[in-house]
């Protein structure tokens, strides 16, 4: 249920133990959060009745853990954090368009809250550690 993202002191990104380029991080996070094909290696999918949305699949126990090395550049850290937040934003936008044919930001608050129940933003940030690298 935990998607671990590490940034080392060389600003290299590891997601789930694999070296990942920043441009691929958002898609990997979306696949983890959504678990569209109910993979046993990803968070468990449950079906829930959510007011205004009806029955929807959710991975309510998922968490994205962001950890960085003490030597990580702040800019690299921000870029990774922004990609993870963007994954949630895109999933919310896609659901808003599918269910309401309207952009997420244009929805009334109660509909936005319903979508947030499907995709609650769960990013845990750990204290920086020494993960390695040459800086």
RACOR-V797172 format. One record per pair of residues at least 4 apart in sequence whose C-alpha atoms are under 6 Angstrom apart, sorted by the first residue. I is the first residue (numbers start at 1). GAP is how many residues later the second one is. D is the distance in Angstrom with one decimal. If there is no record, write none. Layout:
# RACOR-V797172
((I;GAP;D) (I;GAP;D))
This chain:
# RACOR-V797172
((1;42;4.5) (1;61;4.6) (2;60;5.9) (2;61;4.9) (2;62;5.7) (3;61;4.7) (3;62;6.0) (4;11;5.7) (4;12;5.3) (4;61;4.8) (5;9;5.6) (5;10;4.5) (5;60;6.0) (5;61;4.9) (6;7;5.7) (6;8;5.0) (6;61;4.9) (6;62;5.5) (7;4;5.6) (7;5;5.5) (7;6;4.7) (7;61;4.6) (8;4;5.5) (8;61;5.0) (8;64;6.0) (8;123;5.7) (8;124;5.9) (9;60;5.4) (9;62;4.4) (9;63;4.3) (9;124;5.1) (9;126;5.8) (10;123;5.5) (11;61;5.6) (13;6;5.8) (13;7;5.5) (14;4;5.1) (14;5;4.4) (14;6;5.6) (26;57;5.2) (26;58;5.8) (26;61;5.1) (30;4;5.9) (30;57;5.4) (31;4;5.6) (43;16;5.8) (43;19;5.6) (44;15;5.7) (45;13;5.5) (45;14;4.8) (46;11;5.5) (46;12;5.5) (47;9;5.4) (47;10;4.4) (48;7;5.4) (48;8;5.5) (49;5;5.2) (49;6;4.4) (50;4;5.2) (58;60;5.5) (63;59;5.2) (64;59;4.7) (64;60;6.0) (65;58;5.9) (65;59;4.7) (65;60;6.0) (66;59;4.8) (67;59;5.2) (68;60;5.1) (69;59;5.1) (69;60;4.8) (69;61;5.0) (69;62;5.4) (70;58;5.0) (70;59;5.4) (70;60;5.8) (78;4;6.0) (82;4;6.0) (86;4;6.0) (93;11;5.0) (95;4;6.0) (96;4;5.4) (96;6;6.0) (96;7;6.0) (96;8;5.2) (97;4;4.1) (97;5;5.0) (97;6;5.9) (116;4;4.9))
